[in-house]
Amino acid sequence: MSRVRSPLVSLIVLVLLLAFAGLASLLGKSPPSQPPSVRKTPSPAATEASGTQSSLAGLLQVHFIDVGQGDSTLIITPDGKAALIDGGELDSGAVRYLRTVGVEKLDLVVNTHPHSDHLGGLIEVLQTIPVARVAAGRQESTSSLYEKFLDAVDASKARYVEVQRGQTLSLGKLELKVLSPPDGSSTGDLNGASVVLRLVYGKTAFLFMGDADKEAEKAILDAGLDVQANVLKVGHHASRSSSSPEFLARVRPEVAIYFAGKGNPFGHPHAETLAALRAVKARIYGTDTAGTIVVTADGNGYTVRGRQ
Amino acid sequence: MNEKAVIDRFEEQWAVLLVGEGSRQLVVPRQSLPPDAAEGQWLRVQVEGGKLLSAVVDGEETDLRRRRISEKRARLLHRSCLQELRARLRKEGAEDDGKTG
C-alpha cells in the first residue's frame, strides 16, 4: 500500500508547497471558458419583465435589482456571461429575478462586504444556482449569516477568492477592476473594506461602490486610480457616509443609481447626498422609487430603463 | 426569553441585530446596547413583541464564532487554491499534449 500511496503523497506535498509558494497571484484570474450562462432567447416572462425584445448579442446589461433595503446588481456581458454583485437580504427575491431574466448559472458572484443587506440573498443564490467563482474582500465577519454564506460557498464547490486593489476579475471578454480594499488586512469597519469595482465596455464605464465610505473614496483617489464612470452605483445606499464632493468630481457620473427600500428605518437616501449628486449634474435613480433599473450599453453609448 | 444575537452593523444611531441564527432581524437604537457593543459582537438578548428588553455582551460566544468562522474560511481558501492549481496543471498538461501531438 505504501508504494502505491507514496507518489500521491509526494504529489500532495508538491501541491501544498506550490500552494504556499505564492499562488495568490493565480487567484482572481479567469476560469476556463464556458458556454453562455444566459439563455439567448429570453422567455416570455423575461421579455415581460425586461420590456425588451432585442437580442443580447453585443449588449452589456446591468440590472440594479429592486431587493428592498439592500444591494443586488446583475451583469450580463455581450458574450452571455453573468455576474451578481451582492444579493440583498435573506430571501430578497434575487433568485426569482435571475430566473425571470433567464440566468441559469453565474460565472461570478461578488460579495462586496458581509453585512446582511448585501450578503443574505447570496446564500439562496449559492444553494439554487450553479456558481463558478465567488469573490469577496478580506474582512471576516462573526455573524451567523456570514457563516452560512461560507457553508453555502463550500457546498456549491465554487472557487472562492479574496480580492484587493490591483487585481482584476475577468468575466467573459470583460474585466472588473478591483479599486478597493487596499493591500493588507484592514482594521476599519466592514463598509470601509467594501470591494469596489470598475467595469469598462467600449465608451461606457461603470463604478460599483458597495458601501465604501468617504475614507475609502479618499484612499482610492490617493492611489491615483481612474474612477471616471458614466454610471455610478452610489456608495452605501446614498447615505451621508459616502459620496464626498471631491470623489464625485473625479467620477463625473452622468447617471447615479442607489439601492434603498421604501420607508427604510435609516432615512436612506440622505438629502445631502442627493444634493451632492445633483451638484455634479448626475441623473439620479433609486430602487425605492423606480424599482429595478436596467442599464444597457452597446459599446458606444447606453440607455437607462427606470423612473428617474 | 434569553436568546443569542449578533450585531450585524450600525447605521448611524441604529444597530441591526441578527437574532438566533440570522433569519430574524431587529433594528434597535444604538444606545439601547451596552456602551462597549461593537460590530460583530455576540449578545444575549431578551426580545418581547419585537422590542429589545435587555442586551448583554457575550464575549465567549463571540470568540467561539470567530474561531469557527476563521477555520471555515481558511479551509475554503485552501480548497479553492488547490482547485485553481489542479485546473492550471490540467490546462498546462493539455497544452503540452497539444505541442507534442
Contacts between the chains, C-beta under 8 A, distances in Angstrom:
chain1	res1	chain2	res2	distance
A	15	B	82	6.3
A	15	B	85	6.0
A	15	B	86	8.0
A	18	B	85	6.2
A	19	B	78	7.4
A	19	B	81	4.9
A	19	B	82	6.4
A	19	B	85	6.2
A	23	B	81	5.6
A	23	B	84	7.0
A	23	B	85	6.5
A	26	B	81	8.0
A	26	B	84	5.3
A	26	B	85	7.3
A	26	B	88	6.6
A	27	B	80	7.5
A	27	B	81	7.3
A	27	B	84	6.4
A	31	B	87	7.6
A	32	B	87	6.6
A	32	B	91	7.0
A	89	B	25	7.6
A	90	B	22	7.0
A	90	B	23	6.3
A	115	B	8	6.0
A	115	B	9	4.9
A	115	B	16	7.9
A	116	B	8	4.9
A	116	B	9	7.5
A	116	B	16	6.8
A	116	B	18	6.2
A	116	B	22	7.4
A	116	B	25	6.8
A	120	B	22	7.7
A	140	B	66	7.8
A	140	B	69	6.3
A	140	B	70	6.5
A	140	B	73	6.1
A	141	B	40	5.9
A	141	B	69	7.4
A	142	B	6	6.5
A	142	B	40	4.4
A	142	B	41	7.6
A	142	B	42	7.0
A	142	B	62	6.0
A	142	B	65	4.5
A	142	B	66	5.0
A	142	B	69	6.1
A	143	B	6	4.8
A	143	B	8	5.5
A	143	B	18	5.9
A	143	B	22	6.8
A	143	B	40	6.7
A	144	B	6	5.9
A	144	B	18	5.5
A	144	B	20	7.5
A	144	B	21	4.8
A	144	B	22	3.5
A	144	B	65	8.0
A	145	B	8	7.4
A	145	B	18	6.2
A	145	B	22	4.4
A	146	B	69	6.5
A	147	B	65	7.1
A	147	B	68	7.1
A	147	B	69	5.3
A	147	B	72	6.8
A	148	B	21	7.6
A	148	B	22	6.5
A	150	B	69	6.8
A	150	B	72	4.8
A	150	B	73	5.9
A	150	B	76	6.0
A	151	B	72	7.2
A	153	B	76	6.1
A	154	B	72	7.3
A	154	B	75	7.6
A	154	B	76	5.5
A	154	B	79	7.4
A	159	B	80	4.7
A	159	B	83	5.4
A	159	B	84	6.3
A	160	B	76	4.9
A	160	B	77	6.4
A	160	B	79	7.7
A	160	B	80	4.4
A	161	B	80	6.5
A	162	B	77	7.0
A	189	B	39	6.0
A	190	B	9	6.8
A	190	B	39	6.7
A	191	B	9	7.6
A	239	B	11	7.6
A	265	B	11	7.9
A	265	B	14	6.3
A	265	B	27	5.1
A	266	B	11	4.3
A	266	B	12	6.9
A	266	B	14	6.1
